[in-house]
Amino acid sequence: MSLIRVILAIIFPPLAIIDKGCGSVLIILLLTLCGWVPGVIGALVILNGKKQ
């Protein structure tokens, strides 16, 4: 997890996980629309997940 990705996840969460797949981006986009904090938390969880 790079510092740039963390900053990007705080500013605009869906953009930080754009390379993780369409499903992840849609989930984070919906969470961000529900509230900024759930979107940030979701993006950080996905970024901190195991590498495939």
N, C-alpha and C positions, 0 to 999 in steps of 0.2 A: 504494500500500500504506500504509494508515494505521497509526498506532501502536496503536490499539485492536485492530485486526485481528491485528497481530503478537503482542500480549499474549494475545489470545484463542487464537491458534494455539499458543502455548506452553502455555497452561493446558489447553485442550480442543480439539485440532485439527479434528475434524469440524464443530464449531459455527462456526469461523472461515470456513469455505468453504461454508456452507449455501446461499448464493445462486449458486453456480457450477454447480449441476446435480446430479441424483441420482447419476450415475455417479461423479463426483468425490468426493461425500460417502461413498459406499460404499467406494471405494478407500482413502480416508483413514481410514475407520473400521476397515477390515481391517488397514491398516498400524499403526494405533494399538493394535489388539488384539494384534498381533505384538510390539509394543514401543512405548514412548512416543516414543523418539527417531525412529524411522522415520516415525511419524505427524506429528511436528512438522516434520521435514525436508520431507515430502511436501506438507504444508499451506503451508509457506513457499514452496516451488517453485511451487505453483499460484497463490498470491497474487501472486507476483512475475512471473508469466507475462504475455504480451501481452494487451492489451485487445482484445475482439472487436468 
